[in-house]
Amino acid sequence: MRIKNLLSNTSFLTKNLIDIILMSKEKEVAKILIKNNLKIMISESCTGGLLSSRLTDISGSSSYIYKNFITYANEAKEELLDINHSLIEEKGVVSSEVALEMVQGMLKKYDCDIAISTTGIAGPLGGSSEKPVGLVYIGIGNKDCQKSYKYMVSQYLNRRLMKYAFSNKALELLLQFLKENYKI
């Protein structure tokens, strides 16, 4: 089983190596944000700043990055994004509702055009049968439209690869959202 898990991780890395080197998603996101004069705000939990890091890897990112928060603790989500404590208790911090509320909190409380959030379980601890390791919810929106997405990756990825997979999916969904709502 251990060898199978190792091969699975190697395959994941190999499939994403060219994208990692070229930063193609990051560059395409940057191009659309700059072209449309948009400011983006990011609130990350399970990705711990990796999504923000990837977006700021592009030279000139200061023209579109507005504010980035790592709202890892529930209290940070409540304080910085006005997430209702009862929502976290009722739905759980890893939920579609919280991912969406994180986006709505950024849009309401701060002057940004686009907001994106991540909340999930990168493991290896913390999973359950209802919310297993490898689960992430990604919220994306602007003032007119907010959406949340559920995404699952293999529970056998190590934590670093899991966070990369989560941030990669977030970039993919962000790019899709931008293409659907703005000039490219």
N, C-alpha and C positions, 0 to 999 in steps of 0.2 A: 504494500500500500504506500509506503514511504517513497519508493522509486516512482510509482505512478504519479504521486503528488509533485515530485520534483520535476518530472517530465512535463506535467501540466503547467507548472510555473515557467519552465523554459520555453514552452510553446507560446505562452502568453507574451513573454518578453520578446521573443523572436518576431512574432506577428506585429508588435508595436514598435520595434526598433527604428524603422525608417521614420515613422511618425514622430518619435521622440527626438531624433536627430534634426529633422526638417522643421519641427514645430509648425506644421502646416495648419492645424486647426487654430492655434493661437494667432498666427499671422492673418488668417482669413477673418477671424473675429475682430482683430484690431483694425483691419481694413474697413469693415462695415461700420464699426463704432466711429472711426475717424471721419469717414465719408458722410455720416449722418450727424456728426457733431454730438455724439451721445456720451453721457457719463454713466459708468456702470458701478454698482456697489455689490460686494460679495460678503455673505455671512456663511462661515463654514463651521461645521461641527466635526464630523468624522474625517474629513479631509485635512483638518488641522493646518490650513494655510497653503496647502499644495496647489489648489486651484488659483488662488491669488498669486502665488509664485509663478505658476505657468503663464498667467496673463501678463505679469510684469517682466517676464523674460524677453519680451519684445521691446526693442528700442523705441522710445517715444510713447510708452504706455502711460506716462504722466498726463497725456492729453485726454485719456478716456477713463482712467481709473479714478474713482471718486473716494470711496472709503471701503476698507476691508476690515471685517471683524472675524476673529476666531471665537465663536460663541459656544465653546465646548461645554461649559457648565449650564445647567438649566437656569440658574440665576442670571447668567450673562444674557441668555435669550430673553428673559423677562425684563431685565433692566435696559438693555440696549435696543431691543426690538419690540418691546411692549407685548410680548407673548403672554397670554393669560395663563396663570399657574394652573387653573382648573382644566384647561385644554390639555396641558402636559400630563396631568394626573389621569384624565379621562381617556385620552387617545395614546399616550406614551410619547416620549420625546422623538422617537423614531416612528414617524407617521406622515402620511400625505398631508394631513391637516396642519401639522407643525411646520413642515417645509413650506407650505403655502402661506401660513401666518408669518413666517420669517420674511418672506418676500414682501408681503403686504406691510409689515412693520417697517421695513427699509423704505418702501415707497412713501408711506405716510409720514414718517418721522424725519427723513432726510431728503435732501433735494437731489435725487438721482433720477435718471431716465429709465435705466434697466436695473433689475435686481435679480440675483441668483443665490440660492441657498443649498446647502447639503446637510443631511442628517441621516446617519446610518450606523451600522455595526461592522467595524473593521476587524474585530476579533483579535486574537483567537478566543477571548472570553466575551461574555455578555450576550450571547445569542440564546434564543429559546425556540421551541417548535413553531410558535406563531411569528416570531421575528428572528430568523436565523442569522448567523454570521454571514456576511456577504450581501446583506440587504441595505439599500440606500434609497432615500427619497430626495429628489432634486426639484426645487421650486425655481421657476423663472417667470418674470413678468415685467410689464411696464404699467403705466397708469390705466391703460384701457383693458389689458388682458393679463391674467395670471393663471399659471398652470403648475401642477405638480406631477411628477413622474416617478414610478416605482421601477427600480432596476436591481437585478440580482447577479452576482458573480459567484464563482466557485468558492466555497468555504475553505478550500485547500490552498488558496493563494496566501502567501505570507502577508503580514500587515502592510508592509511597504507597497507590495504589488496591488493589494486590495485598494489602498488609497489612490494609487495611480489609476486603477481601473475606474474607480468612482469619479475621479477628476476628469478622466478621458470622456466618460459618458456625459458628464456635465458640460464639457466643451462642445461635444457633438450636439447635445440638445440646445445649448445656447446658440450655436451656429444655425441650427434649424429654425429657432425662434426668430433670430435676426433676419434670416432670408425670407421668412414668411411675413414679416412686419415692416421691413425697411428696404431702402434702395441698396442694391448690391453692385 
